[in-house]
């Protein structure tokens, strides 16, 4: 069965304005009561237009949702394209993620993007264009900007770190968008940034300025016990000029060379 599409595209300014009102009204209704409960009559009433005018452009509720889906997809691509990627490598992690998360927060100020995002994580069976590839784009974006910060990490590890960040971030963003409290949503966005930086710090260390146009990165070494592979290790003096470590889980002592996991 073919998916419903718009009956016709508006040619005149008045028609385009009416479609925009219908889409904005639909986004608000879907957010308030959910897709399943929403009706075309409620959408038309919210848009202050006759139901017949709605049906001139959309055959049913699903066609309206697919139009919202396309709008959101366009806005996401515009968001990524607007990022000044050349300068990101020079920014500390906190500043980098603040820029990214601020862009995401701005994206979801629009009711259309909020409605589509929440619906995707509620039930994505009706989606026609958006799928997991959109999440994959975000993961690739983050992973790509982690590479210059620690070249010792291979692609697989960077992708895994980015995957954890994106999925954890999406879960918290969903929590934020389900609230009508704007201050609460902003607090959640700030916590997402804190979470990302805290999670990635062991792999990218403490960043310090090195002149006006460059940054050097003091990478924190993540030590693993060669016996039990625990990271619960502490420094245990020096021997022959080498730092030694003690595993607090199994008691194994080992030099830095054997426990360096990077």
N, C-alpha and C positions, 0 to 999 in steps of 0.2 A: 504494500500500500504506500503510495507516495505521500510525503510529508506536506501538510498545509503550507501555502505560501500566501503572500499578500495578493489580494485580488487585482490591485492596480497600484502603481506608484503615483504619488501626487505630482502634478506638473506645475501647478501654480503655487504661489507663496501661501495663499490661504489654506490650500490642501496640505501643504507641508507642515504648517503650523498646527493644523488639526491632528495630524499623525503624531507630532511631537507631544501634544497634550494627551493623546490616548496612551502613548508609551509611558510617559511620566506617571499618569494615573494608574496604569497597570502595574508599574514597578512599586508604587506605594501600596496598592491593594495586595499584591503578592507578598510584600514584606509584612503587612499587618495581619493577614488571615491565612496566608499560604496559597500555593497555586491551586490545590485541589478544591479549596473552599471558594476561591474567587470566581466571579461570574462576569460575563461580558456586560450585563446590565449595570453591575456595580461599577465597572471600569468606565462605561459611558457616562454614568451619572457623575463620577468623580472628575471626568474630563469636561463636564458641562457640555456634552454633545449628545445628539440623538443616537439611539441604538442603530438606526438605519444608516447614519453617517459612518458609524464604526464599521458596519458590515460592508460598506462601500470599499473599504481598504483591507479588512481582515475577515476571513471566513469564519474564524472561531478563536477561542482563547489560546490554543496552541500556536497558531500563526503569530499572534501578538508576542507570545513568549519567545519564539524564534527570532523575531525582530529585535527584541531586547538582547538576546544572546549575541547577535551580530554587532550590536552597538557596544556591548561590553568588550567583545573581542577587539574591536577597533581601538577602543580606549586603552586597553592593556598594551597593545602594540605601540601606540603613541607614547605611552608612559615609558616603555623601555627605550624607545628611539630618542626620547628627550634627555636621557641620562648622559652626562658628560664623561664618557667612559675613559677618555685619555687621562684625566686627572685623578681618577679613583685610586690608582696604584700608589699615589703619593699621600693619600689620606690615612690617618690612623683608623683602626677598626671602628671606633666609636663614631667618628664623623662619617665614614663610609656608610654604615648601617643607618645612621640617622637620616642621611639623604634618601636612601632607598625606602625606608619605612615612612618617611614624610610623604614621599611620592605615592606610596600605596594608600596612605591615609587620605590623601587628596583624591585619589581615584575613587575611593568608596564614599566620598561626600555626595557623589551622584547616586540618586535612588536606583537607577537602572543597574549600576554595577553592584550595589548592595544586594538587590533582589536576586540577581543572577548568581552571585557568589554563594549566598545562603542557600538557594535552591539546589545548587550543585552538590553541596555537602548534606543536603536533606534527602534528595532523590534526583539523580541525574539521568533517569530513564528517558525523559522527553527531550534531552539535548540533541541537537542536530549537528552543530559545528564544534562546540567546545568539548574537549576530552582531556585525558591525562597529559597530552602533549603540551598544554599550556603550563602545567606544573613543571614539566620537564624543561621548558624554556627558562623558568625562574631558577631551577637548579643549575642549569648550565651557566646562567649569568653569574650566579654567586661563585660557582666553582672556578670560572674563568678569572675572577678578580681575586681569588685566593692564591693563584699560582705565583705571582711575583712576590708575595709576602713570605713564602717559604718554598723555594724551588726544590727542596729535598723531598717534599711530599709528592707521591705519584698521582696520576690522574684519578685512579680508582679511589684513593683515600680522599682526595679533594671533592670528588663527586659524592662520596658518602657523607662527608661533613656538610656539604651544601644541601644534600637531601634531608638530613636531620633538621637543619635550620628551616628549610622551606616548609616541611610538613608540620613542624612544631609551630612555626609562625602562622600557618594557615589555621591551625586549631585555635590559637589565641585570637586571631583576627575574627574568626567566626564567633567566638565568645563576645568580642567587642561589638560586632555588628548586630548582635541580637539584643543589645541594650539600647534604650532610647536616651540614655544619659551621655551627653557629649563629653563631659569631663571624665567619666569612667572610661569611655572609649580611648581617650587620649592617654590615660594612665596605662591602659593595656598596651598601647603602641609603644610607650616608653619602656615597659617591662619586656617587650619583645626584643628591643634593642639591647637592653641589659643582659637578657638571656643569651643572645647570639654572641656578644662580646665575651661573656664569662665562659661559655662553652668552647669558644675557639681560642681563648688565650693560651692554653697549654701548647697549642700547635704553632702559635705565631708570636708568643712572648710579649715583652714590653717594648713598645715603639718609642723611639726618641728622635728628636729633630737633629738633622745633620745639615746645617746650612739652610738657606732660604728655599731652595728648589728641590731638596731631596730628603728622604727619610732613610734611616738605617733601622734594622729590626733586630733586637736582642732576643733571639728565639729561646724560649724556655725548654730545656731538655726534659722529655717525658721518659723517666727511667722505668724499666720493667725488670723484674727479677728473672734471671735466666733459668731458675728452677720451676717456679710456680706461675710466672708471668704476671704477678701482681704489680700494680703501680703504687702500692702503699709502701714506699721506700723513703728512707731518710739518709742524709749524708753521715758518714762514719769515719771521718778522718782521712788522712792521706798515707799512701805507701808507695815508695819509689817515685815520688813526685806526682802520683795519680790520685785523683779523688776516688774514695771508696764509698760504697753504699751498703745499707743494711735493710733487708726486707723485713718489715714488721709482721708479715703474715707467717712466713716459714722460717725466719731467722738466718737465711742465707746472706753471707757477705760477698760482695763482688766489686771489681773495679769498674770505673766509668765505661770503659770500652765494651764490656760485655752486657751492660744494661742500657745502652743507648738505643732507644727504639726508633729514632728518626734516621 
